[in-house]
């Protein structure tokens, strides 16, 4: 099992399911974890490589939390998303805390 999808990781509990359009508009806000394609919903893959046009396998969806799996199913079963073939799994980036401020 890959490092990203180890069981009981706090990062996995915060995974959100977003469309490609939402991710592309907010790349600075989200950290990419993986993607799930409509035809291959049992696999979590990387983004397509621009040079080869292929994705690489990360892990199967059984490593995801139940909430995340339900969100993926809900996304693909929504009528508005019928023509969308990929959903992205992302985590919000954490902002670095400024430690240079003096204590009072």
Protein Blocks (a to p, Z undefined) as FASTA:
>chain_A
ZZklgghiaklmmpccddfklmmmmmmmpccfbdcdfklmmbccddddfklopacdfbdc
klpcfklmmmmmmmmmpmklmmpcbdcddddddddddfkbccZZ
